[in-house]
Amino acid sequence: MVAKISIGSSLYGALSYNGMKMNRDEGRVLGANKIILPADGNIDIARMVENFNLFMPKMGRTKKPVLHISLNPHPDDKLTEQQYEIIAREYLDKLGFGGQPYIIYKHMDIDRHHIHIVTVNVNEQGKRLNQDFLFRRSKKITTELEEKYNLHKAQREKISPDMPIRRIDPAGDLKRQVANTVKMVGMRYKFQTIGEYNAILSLYNVRCEPTDGKVNGREYHGLVYFATDDSGKTIAMPFKASRLGKFASRTAIDGKFERAKEKIDVAPTKRKVADVIVHSTNKADFIAKLKERNIDVVLRYTEEGRIYGVTFIDHSTMTVLNGSRLGKEFSANAINERFNNLANAPTDTPDVAMPIVVPPIEQTYEDSHSDTTQEPEDNQQSQSTSGQQQSTVTQSVSNSGDYDLSIPGLDLFQQGQSFNPDEEEFRRRMQRKKKKGPRHRF
């Protein structure tokens, strides 16, 4: 059995959390001490707060007088509601809180039923109860209860390097699953922004959001985590990073951002993505081919369906990279134009030489310029003022330049003769005729 103790300042918040479970038929009250429970079972939270206040001083120096405790037996321990209540009361007696006002709830929101206890650590005289070594004493008590009632012993789940990361199971222990996912993702992957962090978390139905603000004039910067369904919708109350562990904190994640800058090498991922995009016929094909290369791509859409974000997750190199880190040709705008806006899709292919078809010489001058032609590179000859474009046989398009992306089996893309002499002579004749034309009019 595992006991988790949260010490806070909001009695109303703790009671509201458990009241919400009851409203959803996911919880019920098993018992209470010094608290009047209504006969009809309808718990009024405001009245419960008044009951607690009767046994608490009006004034006191204790800033966090509320204890919210959960007792979690092993899933294989099948207990009756009476047994749950007996164990809860005995636990509080041994911890030194048996004479305090408290309420015992049973939660059934997951398959593993468990207990929640709301109590206070201040007596009627305003004196705080003994909290020395509270967590150590709690662990000793749960061990004694396991032996007394023949319960399964709690075992810490060890995370090994080869342990697979699984999607969140809504029927399981959400907090434990979110904590394990965050811990394993942080141990294995490299990312540099909160967006890249969320991209890898989204594969396992977890989302992270920063929380910034001020409390009593002091700034705070933290993180909260959400469990989601496959469509990204939140399925439970958020978890503060402090409830999951130090590895999930803002400080820990910011530290990972900084360390990743020195460790990430974009070249291997860029090479694979560039090769895949050459052979992809559409967006679905692009995603499937990347999957074969052990790369997941996370696309983010506006309400109109436009791609405004793209992140590549390379499971081979354990890196998470926004498309713009690979180059502007892999940015969200470029991916959207290529796959979502076919009318404006680029005719070039990033980092790979692509062919451009030259119209047959037999065509008329007007026909040869009716088709859309490739824009030439800056280092090629400028066109005349009439806007005519020079046709080329092939053109090498590369915005990278940091390494060579040669692709086996694509010999037909090798650079050849830059222009057709006959067509060039024809173009010059047409230019001379156009220049002479206006002179005869004057």
N, C-alpha and C positions, 0 to 999 in steps of 0.2 A: 504494500500500500504506500502511495506517495502522498505526502501532505505539502501543500503550497500555501504560503502565508503572504498576504499583501497587507501592508500597513498604510493607511491613508487618512485623509481629513474629512471626506464626504460620506457621512452616514446615509444621506438621501441617495447618493449615487450607488452605493452598495445594495441598498434595498431595492432601488429601481431596476438594477440589473437582474436581480432574482425575480422581481415582479414581472419583468418582460418575459422571462421564461415561462412563468405561470400563465400569462395571457396567451401564449402560443401553445398551451397544453404540453409544454416541455419540462415542466417542473411542478412540484407541490410541496407544501409545508409538512414536515414530519413532526415537529415539536418546537417548543420554545421554553424559555425560563425568564420569569418576571415580565413577560410580555403577554398582553391579553390578545388572544386570537379570536376572531369572530366565529360564531357557530356555523354560519353559512359558508365559511371558507373563502369569502371575498376579502382579500387583504387590501386595506387602505393604507397606502404608503405614508401619507401625512400623519395618520393616527399612530402608525408604528414608530415614526420618528418621535412623536410626543411621548410614547411609552418609554422609549430609550432615554429621553431627556429627563424623565422623572428620577432616574438613577444616576444622573450625571450632574456635576456642578455647573452653575450658571456661568461661572468664570473659572478659567484655568489656564495654565501655561503650556499644557500639552497640545502641540499643533497638529499631531496626527493620532487621534484617539481611537480610530476605527480599525478593527481587524477583520479581514475577509479571508476565510480559510476554506480550502477545498481539500477533501479527502478522497483519494482515487484508488479504489481497490483494483486488483488485477482483473482483466476482462473475463478470466475464467472463474472468478469468485462470484457465485450467484447467491446474493443475499436478499432476505426479505426486508421490507421497509422497517419492521421492528428491529431487526438486527442492525440496519444502518443507523437508526436512532440511538441504540444502545452504544454502538461503537463511537458515535459522535460525542455523546455525553461523557463517556469514559475518557476519551481523548482530552476534552476540555478540563475535566477534573485533574488529570495527571499534569496538564500544562499549567494549572493554577488559575484557570478562568471559569471553573465550575459554578461559582457563585455570582457570576456576572449576568446581566441581561443578554440573551442571545436568541437567535432563531435558526432552526435547522431546516434546510431545503434539500430535496432530492431532485437532481437534474436527469432528464431522459432525452436530452437533445442529441446524444450520440449513443451508439450501441453499448458502450461501457458506462453504465449508470454510476453516478458518483454523488457526493455530498458537498453542499456549500453551507458554511456557517458564518453568520454576521454577528459580531459582538464588539465590545469596547474594552479598552485597556485602562480605563480610569474609573475609580470607585466613587461612591457618593461623597466622600470627603475631598475629592479632587486629586487624590494621590494616584500616581501612575503605578500600575502593577508591575511586578518584576518581569523584565524582558531580557535579562542577561542570558546570553547563549540560547536565545529563543529557538533558533533553527536547529541547533545541535540537540536541544532537549526534545524538540518535535520529532526528529529522526529516531531518537532512542525510544520514544513512546510508540511510534508506528511499528517499530521492530517487535516490541513487546506485544502489541495487539495482533500482529501477524502470527506470533507463536501461540497466543492464548486462544484465538479463534480459527486456527489452522488455515490461515490465508496464504496465498502465494506471496513469496518474498519479492520485493521490488528489486529489479536489476537495471542498472544504468545501461541504456542502449549505446553501444560503441559504434562509432562511425569509422569505417575503414575506407582506404583510398579507392577500392574497387566497388564500393556499395553504390548501386544505381540510385539516381534521384527520380522519384516518382511524383506523378501529379497528385494534387490534394484530393483526398477521398472525403466527400462531405459527410459520410457516415462515421468517420473516424475522429480521433482526437485532433481537432484543428490546430490548437496551439502547438502541440508537439510536432505535428507535421510541418507547420510553417517554420518553426524553429529549426528543424532538421534541414529543410530545404534551404533556408537562408545560410545556415552554417556550411553546408556542403558546396553551395554555389560560391560562397566567399572563399572557401579553401581551394577551389579548383580553377575558377575562371578569372580572367583579367579584363577589367572594364575601366573606363575613365570618366563616365558621367552617370547621373541618375537615370537618364534615358536608356543608356546601354545596360545598366544594372537591371532596370525593369524589363528590358527585352528578354534577358535570360531567365528572370523570375517568371515571366508570363508563360514560358513553356511548361511550367509546373503549377500554374493557376495561383500565383502569388503576385501581389502588387505592393510597391513601397511608395510612400509619399512623405516629403519633408514637412515638418511642422515648425514654423517660426513664429515668435511672438514675444510678448512681455507679460510677466506676472509680478505684481508688486514692484514695478519699475525695473525689473531685471529681465534682460533678454534671455531667451532660451532657443535652442536649435536642436530639434530631435527628428526621429523617424517613427512612422507608424506603418504596420504591415496589415494587409488584407488577404483573406482567403477568397478566391473567386471561383466561378464556374467556368466552363469551357468558352463561354462568350465574353468573359471578362467582368461579369456582374458580381458584386460583392455578396457573399452568402453568410457573413457573420460580422459581429462587431470587430473593429480593428484591434490589433495588439500593439501596445507600445513596445518599442525596441527594448526597453529596460525589463520587460516581462519575458522576453525571449533569451536575453543574454548579452554580454558585452560585445560579442562578435557581431551583433545586429545594430549596434549603436551608430549614431552619426559620426562620432570620432573614428570608429573602426572602419566604416565605409569610406569616409574621406581619406583615411590613410591608404586604403586600397587604391583609390583613384591616383594618388601621387606615386605610389610604387609601380603602378602599371605603366606609367608613362615611360619608364626606363626599360621595361621588360618586353613591351609589345613590339613585334615585327609584323608590319602589314603585308610585306611582300608575298609570303606563301598564300595568304587568303586572296589577295588581289589577283594573283596569277590564276588561281582556280576559278574565281568568279568571272574573270575576263574570258577564259576559255569556254565556260559554260554559256555565257551570253551570246557568243558567236553562233552556237548551234541550237539556240532556243527559238522556237517558232512563236511562242506566246508566253504569257505570264505563268500559267499553270505548268507549262513545260520547263520554264526557267526554274521554278521552285522545286519541281521534281528532280531535275538534273543536279541542282545544288544539294538536295537531300542525298543523292547517290554519292556525292563527294564529302558527305558527313558535315554539311553546312546547312543550318536552318536560317531562313530569312523571315524576319518579322516586319510586316508592312502595316503602316498606320494610315487610316483613311479619314477624309473629311466626310461630312454628312452627304455631300454631293458625290462621293465615291472617288475623289481625287487622292492619289497617294501623296501624303505630306511627310512621311517618315519611313526610312528603310534602315534596318540593322541586320548585319550578317553575324551569325554565331558559328564560329568554326570550332567544332568539337575535337578536331585533331590537334589544333594548336592551343585550344582552350582560351580563345580570345573572342571578345565581343566588340564589333566595330560598326559605327555608323557608316552609311554608304559614302558620305562626303570624306571620310578619312581615307578611303581607297582612291578617291579622285572624283572630280565633278561629273565624270561620265557614269559614275555609279551612285550619284546622289538621288534623293527622292524625286526631284524634278525630272532628272534624266530617265529614271525608271518609269515614271508616270507617262512621259512623252513616248517612250518606246513601246510600252505595253497597253496603256490605257487610251492613248490619243494617236491612233494609227495614222491619221491624216497628217500629223506633224511629226511622226516618228522619224528619228534621224536615219539617214541612209548610210552613215558610217558605222563602224563597229569599233569599240574602244580597244586600243592597244594592239590591233591586228590589221594588217593590210587587207583591204577589201577591193574587189573589182568594180569598175564602172563601165557599163556597156556603151560602146560608141555606135551611133546610128550609121547605117550603111551609107556609102558615098553616093549611091544612086538617088538618095532622098533629095528633095528640094531644100533650099536654104531655110524656108519657113518651117518645113516639117522637122528638120534636124534640130530646131530650137523650140519646138512645141512641147517636148518632154522636159521634165524637171531634171536638171543636172546637178552634180555635186559641186559645192562651193570649194574653190581651190584654197590651198594653204597660203599663208601670208608671204612665204618666200617664193611663190610662183609669180609669173608675169602679170601685171595689172591689165585689166580689160579696157577697151576703147570706150569713149563717152556714150556710145550707142547702147552699152550694157550687154553686148554680146559676150558669151562665156567661152573660154577655150576648153575644148573637150580633151580629156586625157584617157589613156588606156587603163592605167591603174594609179592609185593614190594611196600612200601610206599614211594612216591616221594614228597618231599616238600622242596622248597628253601626258604620258608618264615620263619616259626618258630615263628612269632610274635603273631599269634592267630590260633585257631583251625578252620579249614574249614570243618565241618561235613555237609554232604549233605543228606537230608531226602530221603528215598527210595533207597539208594545205599548200602544196607546191604551186598550185594554180594561182595562188595569191601573190606570187613573187613579182616584184616590180619590173616592168618592161619599158618599151619605148614610150616617151612622154607625150608625143603627138603624131598625127598622121600627116605627112608632107603634102599629099594631094588636097586634103581638107584645109590645111593651113593656107595653101595657095589660093584655093577657092574663096576662103574668108577674106584674104587681102584684096582680091579683085572686087569683091562686093563692097568693101570699104572704100576703094578708089571711086567706084561708080557713085556711091552715096555722096562723096565729097564733091565730085564734079557736078552733080545734079543741080544744086542751088545756084551755081555760077551762071548757068544758061538762062535762069529766070530773070536776071538783072540786065 
